[in-house]
Amino acid sequence: MALGLPRPSRSLPWRAGVRRGLIALPALGLLIWTLVPLYWLVVTSVVNPEELLSRPAHLYPHAPHLRRYVALLQLRLLPPDGGLIAPGGDNRLPLEGWRNSLLVALAVVPLTLLLALPAAYALARLRFRYRVALLVGLLLTRAYPPIAVLIPFSILFSKLELVGTLPGLVIAHLTLTIPLVAWVMSGLLAALPATLERAARVDGLTRFQAMTRVVLPIARPGIAVCAVIAFLTTWNEFFFALILTAGSRAQTAPLNVSSGGPAAAVISLLPALVLALLSQRHIRSLNLVDPL
């Protein structure tokens, strides 16, 4: 008889159920906490004010309609009884806000990747003086409140005549996205094995060629996720848009949602929802480490 061998652990079935319950209950609570406000926002966008203020409150719309969406998107629909439903009002602020947000995001995302990826590669692969201080500085850019840079940005952009312009907003948003993407990508690149890169260097590639031909193709899932992060950061950013574009034709979606009501808020959520669903596969495949 063998002595000193560990006895196989036999976990009781009820213990496994308790563990699953302890995980499932907080997850269910978080799901309800997240979805209930979204559900109520959608309900608010398709009911009349009288039904919204009724007592007791209706948990689902009894007489839903799409008039807010028709008016907001300037649509023309044929009702069941014939005729033509003309768009109500001429409020084009939400439409212009979505267009401006899309233009700014389409400029910010490639510029962010172009500037942040080389910085992330250097922080992940090179060991140089003040590297840790630089990483901490990148992290601290996400710690201070945006109002702390209100006066410097206002003075600088006023002198450069960038207030009320989309290029000025692109520059302001780059100060948010570049540090964030550089930090995230430095952690992802640090998790990649350096053996392939060393083999590429042995084959005669320069460090820049090894980065562009070997490292970045392997890091495509992380790059895709960082592109989504940069897009959503730009799409949802409110403070810089308020300070730099309020009252001008360069106002973005977060400022113009208030004029479009709950229907505009629902439509503004759609890009974030679509991008989140499309990027799930890439998010699950990520392997991040602490770049410090």
MIPALO-550357 format. One line per field, with one value per residue (C-alpha): residue in one letter; y, z, x. Coordinates in pm, whole numbers, plus 32768, in hexadecimal, padded with zeros to 4 digits. Layout:
rest	(A,...) .
v	(Y,...) .
w	(Z,...) .
u	(X,...) .
//
This chain:
rest	(M,A,L,G,L,P,R,P,S,R,S,L,P,W,R,A,G,V,R,R,G,L,I,A,L,P,A,L,G,L,L,I,W,T,L,V,P,L,Y,W,L,V,V,T,S,V,V,N,P,E,E,L,L,S,R,P,A,H,L,Y,P,H,A,P,H,L,R,R,Y,V,A,L,L,Q,L,R,L,L,P,P,D,G,G,L,I,A,P,G,G,D,N,R,L,P,L,E,G,W,R,N,S,L,L,V,A,L,A,V,V,P,L,T,L,L,L,A,L,P,A,A,Y,A,L,A,R,L,R,F,R,Y,R,V,A,L,L,V,G,L,L,L,T,R,A,Y,P,P,I,A,V,L,I,P,F,S,I,L,F,S,K,L,E,L,V,G,T,L,P,G,L,V,I,A,H,L,T,L,T,I,P,L,V,A,W,V,M,S,G,L,L,A,A,L,P,A,T,L,E,R,A,A,R,V,D,G,L,T,R,F,Q,A,M,T,R,V,V,L,P,I,A,R,P,G,I,A,V,C,A,V,I,A,F,L,T,T,W,N,E,F,F,F,A,L,I,L,T,A,G,S,R,A,Q,T,A,P,L,N,V,S,S,G,G,P,A,A,A,V,I,S,L,L,P,A,L,V,L,A,L,L,S,Q,R,H,I,R,S,L,N,L,V,D,P,L) .
v	(8000,814C,8246,83BF,83E5,8500,848B,84FD,8619,85CE,8712,86E7,873D,883C,88F9,891B,899E,8A9A,8B16,8B3C,8BF4,8CE2,8D37,8D41,8E1D,8F49,8F20,8F23,9056,9109,90AB,9135,9270,92A7,924A,92E7,9453,93F8,9351,947E,9568,94A2,949F,9617,964E,9599,9606,9741,982C,97DB,9667,96AD,9773,9687,95F0,94D7,94DE,93F8,9301,92DC,93C9,939D,947E,948E,9571,95DD,974A,97C5,96F9,9769,98D6,98AF,9801,98DC,97A4,9794,9667,95F0,95B7,9494,957A,9614,976E,97D8,980F,993D,9962,9A2F,9B66,9BC5,9B77,9B07,9B26,99AF,9957,9A53,99D6,986F,98DD,99AC,9894,979E,9887,98C7,9754,96F3,97E7,9796,9619,95FE,971B,9678,9529,95CF,9687,9599,944D,94AE,9544,9409,932F,93FE,93EE,9276,920A,930B,934B,94B4,95BA,964C,953E,94F9,966D,968F,956F,9608,9754,96AE,9616,9760,9807,9739,9799,9912,99AE,9A4D,9B97,9BB4,9C04,9CE5,9E32,9DC2,9D20,9E49,9F42,9E6D,9E17,9F7F,9FFC,9EEE,9F38,9DCF,9E13,9DA2,9CCD,9B57,9B55,9BF6,9AE9,99D9,9A64,9A74,990F,9891,98FF,9805,96DF,96D3,969D,95A0,94D2,94E6,945F,9342,92DF,92E8,91E4,910F,9122,90CE,8F8A,8F1B,8E31,8EDE,8DA7,8DEA,8F4B,8ED6,8DD8,8EF0,8FC1,8E99,8E7D,8FE0,90B2,91FD,9241,9313,9200,90FC,91D4,920D,90B2,8FCE,9070,9142,902E,8F4B,9063,909C,9041,913D,9247,920D,9231,936E,93FD,93BB,945D,9592,95A8,9589,9681,977E,9730,9759,9877,999C,9A8F,9AFE,9B08,9BEB,9CD9,9CE6,9CC5,9D2F,9E1D,9DD4,9CF6,9C0C,9B8A,9A12,990D,991D,9A8F,9A6B,993C,9A1F,9ACE,9982,98E3,9770,9707,97B8,9710,95B9,95F5,9676,952E,945A,948D,942D,92FA,9287,92B9,9204,90D8,90D0,90E7,8FD7,8ECE,8FAC,900F,8EA5,8E54,8F67,8F1B,9053,9077,9199,9266,92DF) .
w	(8000,7F95,80A9,809B,7F5B,7F5F,7F69,7E3F,7E9D,7E7A,7E6E,7EDA,7DD1,7EAF,7ED8,7D5F,7D53,7E64,7DAA,7C68,7D25,7DC6,7C6B,7BBC,7CB5,7CA5,7B2A,7B16,7BF5,7B1B,79E3,7A73,7AEB,7988,78B8,797E,7933,77C4,77B7,7859,7764,763E,76DD,7716,75A7,7525,7615,763B,7761,77F0,77FE,7885,79A9,79EA,7B43,7B78,7A88,795C,7955,77DC,76D6,76A4,7570,74D8,73B2,72E9,72B6,736E,728D,7155,71B5,7223,70E8,7002,6F78,6EA6,6EEA,6E59,6F6D,6F5A,6EF2,6DCE,6DAC,6E15,6F6C,6F44,702C,715A,7196,70FA,7219,716C,7298,72E8,717C,716D,72BB,7242,7103,71C3,72BD,71A0,70EB,7229,7281,7121,7145,72AD,728E,717D,720F,7365,72DF,720B,7337,7455,73C0,7395,74F2,7582,74CF,755C,76BB,76A4,7600,7655,77A7,77C6,78D1,7961,78B6,79F3,7A2D,78CC,7901,7A47,7993,788D,799F,7A57,7921,7965,7AD4,7AD4,7A97,793F,79DF,7A57,78F3,78A0,78AB,77EF,76DA,76BB,76A0,75B1,74C8,74C7,7456,734B,72DB,7312,73EE,7345,7241,7209,71E5,733C,73CF,7328,73CC,751F,7505,74A5,75FB,768C,75A0,7564,76D3,7708,75D1,760E,776E,7704,75D8,769F,7789,7667,75AA,76E8,76FC,759E,7588,751B,7471,7325,7323,736D,7251,7168,71D2,718E,7032,6FEA,703E,70E9,7230,717A,7079,718B,7235,70FB,705F,718F,72D1,725A,7186,72B8,7384,7294,7397,748D,737F,7320,7489,74B5,737A,7414,755B,74A2,73D9,750A,75D0,74B9,7478,75E7,764A,76D7,7794,767E,758B,767B,76AD,7549,746E,7539,7470,7325,71FC,7273,739A,73BD,7419,7597,758E,7498,7536,762A,750C,7476,75B2,7607,7499,7450,757E,7504,73A8,743D,74FA,73BF,7349,74A0,74AB,734F,7390,74DE,743A,731B,7402,74FA,744E,7456,75C2,7634,7584,762D,7721,77DA,78D2,79A8,78CB,79FF) .
u	(8000,8091,80BE,80CF,8002,7F02,7D9C,7CCC,7BE9,7A79,79BB,7854,774D,76A7,77EE,7811,76AC,76F3,7828,7764,7653,774B,77C8,7677,75BD,76AC,76BF,7542,7533,7631,756E,742A,74DD,755E,742D,7310,7378,73A8,7254,71AD,725C,71CE,7074,7084,70D5,6F9E,6E88,6DBA,6E01,6CA8,6CF6,6E53,6DBF,6C9D,6C67,6CA9,6DCB,6DBF,6EDC,6EB7,6E25,6CAE,6C9B,6DF9,6E47,6F76,6F19,704D,7131,7074,7097,71FE,7279,71A5,70F9,6FBD,6EE0,6D95,6C94,6B9D,6A7E,6B3E,6BCC,6D27,6DBC,6E9D,6FC7,6F6C,703E,7189,7275,73B5,749B,74A1,74E9,7605,7687,769A,7746,7844,7885,78BB,79AC,7A73,7A7F,7AEF,7C0F,7C69,7C76,7D83,7E4F,7E42,7EBA,7FC7,805A,800E,8081,81F2,81EF,8153,8254,8373,82E3,82AB,83F0,84FA,8596,8602,8629,84E8,8418,834F,831D,8297,81A4,812D,8103,8029,7F57,7F34,7EA4,7D6C,7D66,7D42,7BEB,7BBD,7B5D,7CC5,7D33,7C0E,7CC6,7E02,7D38,7C4F,7D6E,7E3A,7D1B,7CA1,7DF6,7E09,7CA2,7C3C,7B0E,79D0,7A84,7A99,7C19,7C34,7B55,7C26,7D61,7CB7,7C38,7D92,7E0C,7D13,7D38,7EB1,7F17,7E00,7E4E,7FC5,7F96,7EB0,7F82,80C7,8032,7FBD,8108,81C7,8100,816A,8296,83D4,845F,83B1,8432,8594,857B,850E,8637,871D,8685,86F5,85C5,85F4,8540,843C,8405,83E8,82E3,8213,8237,8240,81C8,80A1,8001,8005,7F6A,7E48,7D3A,7DC8,7DE5,7C78,7C0A,7CD9,7C3B,7AE6,7B55,7BD1,7A8E,79AD,7A7F,7A57,78E9,7885,796E,78A9,7989,7A75,7953,7896,79B9,7A3C,7906,77D5,76FC,77AB,775C,7872,77A8,77B8,76B5,76D7,767B,755E,74B5,73FF,734D,72DF,7259,725E,7249,7391,742F,73C2,744F,7595,75BA,75AA,7715,7799,76B9,771E,7890,787B,77D5,78CE,79FB,7994,7A66,7B9A,7B62,7B4E,7C97,7D5F,7E77,7EE0,7FFC,806F,815B,8216) .
//
